[in-house]
Amino acid sequence: MKDIVDDKSKGRRFRFKNMLPSSHKDRYHSDILNNKIDTMPDPINNLEFISENFKGKVGVILSKDSNSDLIEKKNRIEDVCLTKAIKIMSQEGEGGGRRGSLEVTVDNGKCFLCGRCEDAYPSIFKLEKKLKFATKNKEKLVESFDLSFEDSHTKSFNVDERDYHDLSYEQIGTELKKKIENIFGRSLAIREVDAGSCNGCEIEITALNNPIYDIERFGIHFVSSPRHADALLVTGPVSQNMKVALEKTYNATPAPKIVIAAGACACSGGIFGDTYATTCGVDNVLPVDVYIPGCPPRPEALIYGLFIAIEKIKP
Amino acid sequence: MFNSNYDEGWLLMSFDISYSKIPNYKSLLHEKFKDNVERMYHKNNNEIHVLLNNPESGPQVVYFVYDELKCRLVTMICNDEREINNRYDGKYENNNNDNNNVNFVCKRDNGFTLRYILSKEDEDIFFIVTLTLSDPNNLVYPSIVSKIPSAVYYEREIHDMFGVKAEGNPDTRKLVLHEQWPDKLYPLRKDFNIKTKVEKRSKGYYPFLKVEGEGICEIPVGPVHAGIIEPGHFRFSIYGENIINLETRLFYAHKGVEKLAETINLDQALLLSERIAGDESVANSMAYCQAIERMTSIQIPKKANQIRTVCAELERIWNHLGTIAGISTDVGFAYGSSRMNILKENMMRLNEKISGSRLLFGVNQIGGVKIDIKEDALQIILDETNQVLYDFDTLVKLLQNTSSFMNRLTGTGIISRKAVVDLGANGIIARCIGVDVDTRKNHPYAYYTDLDFDIIQDIHNKIQYEIELNKRKGDALSRFEIRVNEIKHSVNIIQKIINDIQYSNTFKDNKHDDNLVSHDLKNYLKPYDNALGYAESHRGQTLHWVMLGEDTNHIFRYKVRTASFCNWPLIEQAVQNNIVPDFPLINKSFDLSYSGNDL
């Protein structure tokens, strides 16, 4: 086991060689104290690190045979989903003997990836490995799959100005840096507010600061006071007890400011929905600029959402 | 332990030694409280129900069980049973191998019922003392706080949610519902609709305890905190840098989980139980599933128990890694925390490979598990946990050799044994002062019944273990060291279970059961049946009590008490005589969940 420090340098205080337990010497090799841990170079486009059975997004498989099934069992299929994220709409054909079109919409803001739809109807729904991407408008979170009498196609999500999938992470990062410099100087300061979440989203947001995702290399950092912040990152269905605190935090943030809602609970109330103690989503309290779906959203999806947020600001 | 016979599709639980002591307790209680006890029976294998006929006699029975039988109060449950008729409170009559279960109708007055649940730690027994308040104009019962201080919070919560008052409780402030909630409106009563939105009342202020004197200042912190953390309010009274008094005020994350569970069906409530606290999802969903499974006498397949236990231990490991990383950040040692976060990220990626979710959502199902861990996955788990343990050993040595880190942790946030026992703390908070309370050992469940904790925890000599327990000082350093040891024990448990699975895979015989779920469990559920489910999460014991409705696919009452609810009062004791900059460290060394407390 060699030293982690260079032999050329002198006078280092820590020698870790003798501290490692000898019984493990042959089997394991530890790089943990080394400074050369590989930070992920491209978290958005390089999806190899995500495992095969990752529950990322609900996909709908439509074929001509499933057409009649869906129309008949419409109410039962819609009942399987606890937050009513799945809706089936069928329209009559427009004369001339054409069959009507059938549209299945999945609201990604409400879906929290429980998989009950796939268990009940595996021929129609399938949980896929893809990431759910963030959007600027709440309507764009609703993904629709429609089957006209032709082959089925899925409308993919669109970003207003440009599709980021062709650019590499480094290119996006440099563009982002330029935009940030134009508007905010050299950095983006985020204040994270938990408005009653279950702590799952906070764990993923905390993971953004670890050496593997390392969001600070792009100048994005988390600050401790809303007075220092440019953006508010809100999680949780805003509980009634936190409503006043959230409004005060928003008012304390100086303009220009943006609000990012992270997680299914912040987008639409999530599994907690509409009770005596919740307000069913952040947009009932504050004006939201970006919606990041997921339960909880992966760090990659959070980074994507932050990029979208920056594009939105016009000086 | 349990004799199980895998040839049959479902199994009959046979009883072990603790059952033989149950008649002793029943006769003891019967002899002492003949006039007050209406009926006494035991059900669900380790619950002894004591039904009282008069609310006034509650305290003396509870004090007897608490003092003489040496039990701890674990929770108090109130239930709105004003409209139930002909309720079955079933009792199983199992005569050895007789499969017939005899239920009798327990006809009781309608009204609000109050259940005190006390658990005995040296045997696997729960006492449930039940009393009924049937007069709707007089919803008052005598309080037990004079002898059992931990009951303060339970009684305040019951008053907020049901309007049932404890006479003699000195603390009359609202706990759960904050100032904008009007008086005389109680959310958990059956006549309150879940979607009611209340009008805002005029602003009121929560009366904190005021400390007066020259030079004393008051610092309010929260609910929006400086880091990435959940909401909660802390009111310090300080003199210079020294903390004289701290008062916590929580329930900012109250979402109405218990009321929501009454409107959805059993399977959907499982999804809700996972999301009470995102980092305790396996433990909470396991406790919920076990509550429903204990109502029937069906035992779930062995492999399902093994998978549940493996996932519970994986959850323990990644959470402890995260807590140690947080302690390192709050001390100011950023290098240590960034290294620990790499290990935590590795563990979360392992979680994803097994279950498809980084936080282990979707593992449990009523009657078994939803995921299967096959041959190659078993090997991946073994290799990955061993590698993480190896790296973790290196890092802990680094931390223990950093004198600034050790100096900050030693002697900070000391809690006393009396506070832990009186306030009913559980989990790591209790173990750091030598009170060895662990649900996996005291009330074994899932695959823990087949594991020997003496071997796993390296206890060779009982007397030496007792001495070592007494040496624990209850400061932040002891909580750090307990977490370090628990990670090692968890890896040992995972290795042992995987060895067992691999052994039974290689020696497949006709007794081998590859099922993951017992599907016919739901046919054995009866209306208004109730049971207690418990599990040990990484914070401590979490308890779920479920009572089914008229239609057995819905829930009548779901009561959750996670470990954080019991442990929050201890922070107020731990910060005495410490300085304000040490507060983040103490708070993180406790690592309690705000959302698990608030529901």
Contacts between the chains, C-beta under 8 A, distances in Angstrom:
chain1	res1	chain2	res2	distance
A	14	B	398	8.0
A	16	B	394	7.1
A	16	B	398	7.7
A	19	B	394	7.0
A	19	B	397	5.0
A	19	B	398	8.0
A	19	B	401	8.0
A	20	B	393	7.9
A	20	B	394	6.3
A	21	B	393	6.2
A	24	B	390	5.2
A	24	B	393	7.9
A	27	B	386	7.8
A	28	B	386	7.0
A	28	B	387	5.8
A	28	B	390	4.4
A	30	B	390	6.1
A	30	B	391	5.3
A	30	B	394	5.3
A	32	B	339	5.8
A	32	B	342	6.8
A	32	B	343	7.3
A	32	B	391	4.1
A	32	B	394	5.7
A	32	B	395	6.1
A	33	B	339	7.0
A	33	B	394	6.4
A	33	B	395	7.6
A	33	B	398	6.8
A	37	B	342	6.1
A	49	B	349	7.2
A	50	B	352	7.5
A	51	B	349	7.4
A	51	B	352	5.0
A	51	B	353	4.4
A	51	B	356	7.4
A	53	B	352	7.8
A	53	B	353	7.5
A	53	B	355	7.6
A	53	B	356	4.1
A	54	B	352	5.8
A	54	B	356	5.5
A	54	B	357	7.7
A	55	B	356	4.5
A	55	B	357	5.9
A	55	B	362	7.2
A	82	B	264	6.6
A	82	B	268	4.9
A	82	B	271	6.5
A	112	B	271	7.8
A	112	B	275	7.9
A	113	B	357	7.5
A	113	B	361	7.6
A	113	B	362	8.0
A	114	B	271	5.1
A	114	B	361	8.0
A	114	B	362	6.8
A	115	B	362	6.2
A	116	B	267	7.4
A	116	B	271	7.9
A	127	B	356	7.7
A	192	B	228	4.8
A	193	B	224	5.6
A	194	B	228	7.8
A	194	B	229	6.9
A	194	B	230	4.9
A	194	B	231	5.5
A	194	B	253	7.4
A	195	B	231	7.3
A	196	B	231	7.1
A	196	B	252	6.8
A	196	B	253	4.0
A	196	B	254	7.4
A	196	B	255	5.8
A	196	B	595	7.3
A	196	B	598	7.7
A	197	B	230	7.4
A	197	B	253	7.3
A	197	B	278	7.7
A	197	B	595	6.9
A	198	B	275	4.8
A	198	B	276	6.6
A	198	B	277	5.8
A	198	B	278	4.3
A	198	B	595	5.0
A	199	B	230	5.9
A	199	B	277	5.9
A	199	B	278	4.6
A	199	B	279	5.8
A	199	B	593	6.4
A	199	B	594	7.6
A	199	B	595	5.4
A	200	B	275	7.2
A	200	B	278	2.7
A	200	B	279	7.3
A	200	B	281	7.9
A	200	B	359	5.5
A	201	B	278	7.6
A	202	B	228	5.4
A	202	B	229	6.9
A	202	B	230	6.8
A	202	B	278	7.9
A	203	B	278	6.4
A	203	B	279	6.3
A	203	B	322	7.4
A	203	B	359	6.8
A	204	B	358	7.4
A	205	B	228	5.4
A	206	B	228	5.3
A	206	B	322	7.9
A	207	B	341	7.5
A	207	B	344	7.9
A	207	B	345	6.4
A	207	B	348	7.4
A	209	B	341	7.6
A	210	B	338	6.6
A	210	B	341	3.7
A	210	B	342	6.4
A	210	B	344	7.5
A	210	B	345	5.6
A	211	B	338	5.3
A	211	B	341	7.0
A	211	B	342	5.8
A	212	B	342	6.5
A	212	B	345	5.3
A	222	B	227	7.8
A	222	B	228	6.4
A	224	B	226	3.7
A	224	B	227	7.1
A	225	B	226	7.3
A	226	B	224	7.5
A	236	B	253	7.0
A	237	B	255	6.6
A	239	B	252	6.7
A	239	B	253	5.7
A	239	B	254	5.7
A	239	B	255	5.5
A	240	B	178	7.8
A	240	B	180	7.0
A	240	B	254	7.8
A	241	B	177	7.9
A	241	B	178	4.8
A	241	B	251	6.2
A	241	B	252	4.7
A	241	B	253	7.6
A	241	B	254	5.8
A	242	B	223	6.6
A	242	B	231	5.7
A	242	B	252	5.0
A	242	B	253	7.0
A	245	B	223	5.1
A	245	B	224	5.7
A	245	B	231	6.9
A	245	B	252	7.2
A	246	B	224	8.0
A	249	B	224	5.5
A	271	B	271	6.2
A	271	B	272	6.1
A	271	B	275	5.8
A	272	B	255	4.7
A	272	B	256	7.4
A	272	B	257	7.6
A	272	B	260	6.7
A	273	B	260	7.3
A	274	B	195	5.7
A	275	B	194	5.3
A	275	B	195	6.9
A	275	B	255	6.6
A	275	B	256	3.9
A	275	B	259	6.4
A	275	B	260	5.7
A	276	B	187	5.6
A	276	B	192	7.6
A	276	B	194	6.1
A	276	B	195	6.9
A	276	B	196	5.2
A	276	B	197	6.9
A	276	B	198	7.1
A	276	B	256	5.7
A	276	B	259	7.1
A	277	B	187	7.7
A	277	B	254	5.2
A	277	B	255	5.4
A	277	B	256	4.0
A	278	B	255	5.3
A	278	B	256	6.8
A	295	B	275	8.0
A	295	B	361	7.6
A	296	B	278	6.8
A	296	B	358	7.7
A	296	B	359	6.7
A	298	B	358	7.2
